[in-house]
Amino acid sequence: MRKLLPHTKQLKRVRDGGRKVVHFPCGPVKYRKSNGAGAIEVELLWEDPTDTRPTEGRIPLIHKHFGLPKTDPELGAAFFLLVQHRTEVRAHYAYERDLRAGKWDRELTRHILSCKDSPNRKAKSSVQGYIDCVAEIEHCHGMVDD
């Protein structure tokens, strides 16, 4: 996430029983609203895992910045994607139905669906991961040996 969100923001958070200044990666992310009304840019923040949730980093306020994805059983699962495109980072929602129908990049689709469909994914874990095309690294979080 530090590669996608290269800036730092300092905020106070509770750590080790007290309020402390914590440094968070942040950066601009562009998003096109579902109604097609132009692109907006927001500052996205990444919160690293904490002692109480050591395997869960998070992006706070996704619903505020990007709205919530449509929920429709026919669309399947909705995936929130951050994609670096040249010099900017863009946010997208991709639906399982569209991925399975070949409407997204083949390599991206293969990674997302192999992570989602893996028999080694921990029960009830969310599908999270990343692909670094420059370093040729893929990671699917939530696997049994993770």
C-alpha positions, 0 to 999 in steps of 0.5 A: 500500500505504501507504493500506491499511497506514497504520502504520510499523514499523522493522526492520533490513535489509541496504541498500547493503552494510550493515544499516540501519533501514528503515521499513515500512508495516504495519497490521491485516488481517482474514481468515476462515479457509477452515474458516469458524472466525471472523475473525482479525486479523494485522499485515501488513507491506509491503516496498518494492522494493529495488535488487536487485529494483527492480520487486518489492515484497512482503508477507512471510509471507503463508503464515504469516498466511493459509495457502496457497490450494488448488491445483487445476487446476479452480480456476485461478489463485489471487489474493490480494486486500486489500480496504478495507471501510469502516474495515478491510482484509480479505484474501481468496483469489479463484480464477480459476474463481470470477471467470470464473463471476461470483461476485465483484464485476463491476468487480473481476473485470474488472480482475483478468482483464483484467490476467491475460489481457492480451497486453501482460503480460510473459511469466511475470510474476505478476498484480499490481495495484490499484484505487483506487475513490476516486481512480478509478485502476487499475494492472496491474503487469508490462505491457510498457511498465511 
